[in-house]
C-alpha cells in the first residue's frame, strides 16, 4: 500500500505557498466542508500568522547578514586607519620601545618564516553563506582572500579579513574556488594557500 507524504511542506518557502493557497481558497469552500464564516476567518488568521512569522524571520536573517558584513568591512577599515597611525607614532622622534609596549603596538618576537608562510584554508556551508576558516598564528595581520567562480578565467580579490572566519555571502556556483595570502603591515607576504572548492 502506498503511503502518502504529509501535506504540510517542511520548508519556509513551501509552507508560505501552501498557507497562501489555503488562505485564498477556504472561503469559497466553507459550505461544502461544513464550516461557517467564523471558521474560515480563524483558518485565514492562522495562515496570516504563519506568513508573518516567516516574513519576520527572513527579514531578521537578512538584517543579521548585512550587520555581519558591515562589521567585517568597518573593522577592516578601522584597523587600516589604526595601522597608519601606528606607523606615524613609531616614526616620531619621541617614540620608545617602552611606549610601544605600553600601547600594545609592539609585536612579539617570532620565528615565523614569513617568506614561505602559507595559509591553510577550511571551507564549509554557513547559514548565511560559505565560511572560510584560517589561522593567523598570532603573527599575521590578516589574509587577502581571492575567489574564482567556475565560469571565471581568473581569481579576483574578494576581501581582506583580520579575524577568523570570513563568510562569503555573495553568489557562488558548483566549483567556486578560494585561496588566500597572509597580510603583514598591509602587504601580502608568503605563498598562496591551498585552494578550497565548493561542491553543491
C-alpha positions as CSV (number, residue, x, y, z in Angstrom):
1,X,0.0,0.0,0.0
2,X,1.3,3.4,-1.0
3,X,1.7,5.8,1.9
4,X,1.1,9.5,1.2
5,X,3.5,12.1,2.2
6,X,2.5,14.8,4.7
7,X,0.6,17.6,3.1
8,X,2.3,20.4,5.0
9,X,5.6,21.5,3.4
10,X,8.7,21.4,5.7
11,X,10.5,24.4,4.1
12,X,9.6,28.0,4.8
13,X,9.2,28.7,1.1
14,X,6.9,25.8,0.5
15,X,4.9,26.5,3.7
16,X,4.4,30.1,2.6
17,X,3.0,29.0,-0.7
18,X,0.8,26.4,1.0
19,X,-0.7,28.7,3.5
20,X,-1.4,31.4,0.9
21,X,-3.3,28.9,-1.2
22,X,-5.4,27.7,1.8
23,X,-6.0,31.3,2.8
24,X,-7.2,32.4,-0.6
25,X,-9.4,29.3,-1.3
26,X,-11.0,28.4,2.0
27,X,-13.9,30.9,2.0
28,X,-15.2,29.6,-1.3
29,X,-15.4,26.1,0.1
30,X,-16.9,26.6,3.6
31,X,-20.4,25.3,2.8
32,X,-19.1,22.1,1.2
33,X,-16.8,21.4,4.1
34,X,-19.4,22.0,6.8
35,X,-17.8,25.2,8.1
36,X,-19.2,28.6,8.9
37,X,-17.8,32.1,8.2
38,X,-16.1,32.3,11.7
39,X,-14.3,29.0,11.0
40,X,-13.0,30.4,7.7
41,X,-11.8,33.6,9.4
42,X,-10.0,31.6,12.0
43,X,-8.3,29.5,9.3
44,X,-7.2,32.6,7.4
45,X,-5.9,34.1,10.7
46,X,-3.7,31.1,11.3
47,X,-2.4,31.3,7.7
48,X,-1.7,35.0,8.0
49,X,0.2,34.4,11.3
50,X,2.4,31.7,9.5
51,X,3.2,34.2,6.8
52,X,4.0,36.9,9.4
53,X,6.3,34.6,11.3
54,X,8.2,33.5,8.1
55,X,8.5,37.1,6.8
56,X,9.7,38.4,10.2
57,X,12.3,35.6,10.5
58,X,13.5,36.2,6.9
59,X,13.9,39.9,7.5
60,X,15.8,39.3,10.7
61,X,18.1,36.9,8.8
62,X,18.8,39.4,6.1
63,X,19.4,42.1,8.7
64,X,21.9,39.9,10.6
65,X,23.7,39.0,7.4
66,X,24.0,42.7,6.5
67,X,25.1,43.6,10.0
68,X,27.8,40.9,9.9
69,X,29.1,42.2,6.6
70,X,29.1,45.8,7.8
71,X,31.0,44.8,10.9
72,X,33.7,43.0,8.9
73,X,34.1,45.9,6.5
74,X,34.1,48.6,9.2
75,X,36.6,46.7,11.4
76,X,38.9,46.2,8.4
77,X,38.8,49.9,7.6
78,X,39.3,51.0,11.2
79,X,42.3,48.7,11.6
80,X,43.9,50.0,8.4
81,X,43.5,53.5,9.8
82,X,44.9,52.5,13.1
83,X,47.9,50.9,11.5
84,X,48.6,54.1,9.6
85,X,48.6,56.0,12.9
86,X,50.9,53.4,14.5
87,X,53.4,53.8,11.7
88,X,53.3,57.6,12.3
89,X,53.8,57.1,16.0
90,X,56.7,54.7,15.6
91,X,58.4,57.3,13.3
92,X,58.0,60.1,15.8
93,X,61.3,61.3,17.5
94,X,59.9,60.7,21.0
95,X,58.8,57.1,20.3
96,X,60.4,54.5,22.5
97,X,60.0,50.7,22.8
98,X,58.6,51.3,26.3
99,X,55.9,53.5,24.9
100,X,55.1,51.0,22.2
101,X,54.9,48.2,24.7
102,X,52.6,50.2,26.9
103,X,50.3,50.9,24.0
104,X,50.3,47.3,22.8
105,X,51.7,48.2,19.4
106,X,54.8,46.1,19.5
107,X,54.6,42.6,18.2
108,X,56.1,39.6,20.0
109,X,59.3,38.2,18.7
110,X,58.6,35.4,16.2
111,X,60.4,32.8,14.3
112,X,57.7,32.6,11.6
113,X,59.2,32.1,8.2
114,X,57.2,34.9,6.6
115,X,58.6,34.4,3.1
116,X,57.3,30.8,3.0
117,X,54.3,31.1,5.2
118,X,51.2,29.7,3.6
119,X,47.6,30.0,4.9
120,X,45.7,26.8,5.4
121,X,42.0,27.4,4.5
122,X,39.0,25.5,5.6
123,X,35.6,25.7,3.8
124,X,32.1,24.8,5.0
125,X,28.5,25.9,4.5
126,X,27.2,28.5,6.9
127,X,23.6,29.6,7.4
128,X,24.4,33.0,5.8
129,X,26.8,31.8,3.1
130,X,30.1,30.0,2.8
131,X,32.5,30.0,5.8
132,X,36.3,30.3,5.1
133,X,38.4,29.4,8.1
134,X,42.1,30.4,8.5
135,X,44.7,30.9,11.3
136,X,46.8,34.0,11.7
137,X,49.1,32.2,14.3
138,X,49.3,35.3,16.4
139,X,51.7,36.8,13.9
140,X,50.0,38.0,10.7
141,X,47.6,40.9,10.5
142,X,45.1,39.2,8.2
143,X,44.5,37.4,5.0
144,X,43.6,38.6,1.5
145,X,41.0,36.2,0.1
146,X,40.6,35.6,-3.6
147,X,37.6,34.0,-5.4
148,X,37.0,32.3,-8.7
149,X,33.7,31.1,-10.0
150,X,33.8,28.0,-12.1
151,X,32.9,30.1,-15.2
152,X,35.6,32.8,-14.5
153,X,39.0,32.8,-16.1
154,X,41.0,34.1,-13.1
155,X,40.8,34.7,-9.4
156,X,39.7,38.1,-8.2
157,X,40.2,39.8,-4.9
158,X,37.2,39.2,-2.5
159,X,38.1,40.6,0.8
160,X,40.7,41.3,3.5
161,X,39.8,39.7,6.8
162,X,41.7,40.3,10.1
163,X,39.9,37.7,12.2
164,X,38.6,34.2,11.6
165,X,36.3,33.3,9.9
166,X,35.3,35.1,6.7
167,X,31.7,34.5,5.5
168,X,31.2,34.9,1.7
169,X,27.5,35.9,1.3
170,X,27.8,36.6,-2.5
171,X,26.7,34.3,-5.3
172,X,28.6,31.0,-5.8
173,X,28.4,28.1,-8.2
174,X,29.5,24.5,-8.2
175,X,33.3,24.6,-8.4
176,X,33.8,28.1,-7.0
177,X,37.3,28.2,-5.6
178,X,39.0,30.3,-3.0
179,X,42.6,30.9,-2.0
180,X,44.4,33.5,0.2
181,X,47.7,35.2,1.1
182,X,48.8,36.3,4.5
183,X,49.0,40.1,5.1
184,X,51.6,41.8,7.3
185,X,51.8,45.6,7.6
186,X,49.3,45.9,4.7
187,X,51.4,43.9,2.4
188,X,50.9,40.4,1.1
189,X,53.6,38.0,2.3
190,X,54.5,34.4,1.8
191,X,52.9,31.8,-0.5
192,X,49.4,31.3,-1.8
193,X,47.3,29.0,0.2
194,X,45.7,25.7,-0.9
195,X,42.6,26.1,-3.0
196,X,39.3,25.2,-1.3
197,X,36.4,24.3,-3.6
198,X,32.6,24.5,-3.2
199,X,30.7,21.3,-4.2
200,X,27.0,21.8,-4.5
